[in-house]
Amino acid sequence: LDLAGMNSATVTVFSATEPAGQKVVLRPPAANSISFTGAIATPTSAATPQTGRLRIAHGNWIRVEYFDASEHVTNIANAVADLIPPVITNLSVTNQFGQTLITWTTDEQANSVVRFNTNATLSPAMTNSFRTTSHEMELRNLVAGQRYYYVLTATDPAGNTATNSKGGAPYEFVAPESAAVLLVDAYVPTEFGETFIPVSTYTSPLDQI
């Protein structure tokens, strides 16, 4: 609160590659704001240190320090430089009750996107923003017997994105026909006369199959 009305605040940013650090001036986004934001470029070259540019390498520790004059303490925040995109492996396409299920894994937490179409434009996309290492995406409303093309992308929390394709060409599959499923209602009422059978009683065993 003691910074309310101030037009700037200064922090020092350090890295394992540049332990001497760099000063960064933060600015409030609006008048009388008590929140200050700023940024600094992070080149990966081993060039001579430059003002306003903090040199880093993959795996570097990064530390930001701010001296709070009113409390007479130095507040510290830490991060690790991540410059490598996730590695996509174990790609698989299966037929799940007439639906196409695409699964794959990444070597680090990442979100997932599948872009697909019947031609190379790959305009439709399905996105899962939840970050995980085990991914799956079910493509619905496909035309049975139609050939589809697709590519996968995965982005880690640092914003590094990997694209998985066949040397730059999309993967492909033929949309399957929906298999016939026979459901037999062989339930009998209980001694209490209860006859309601939840749908999950049927769908759970089918999912296990």
Helices and strands as residue ranges (DSSP letters): E 9-15, E 22-26, E 61-68, E 73-80, E 88-96, E 99-117, E 125-139, E 147-155, E 161-164, E 171-174, H 200-208
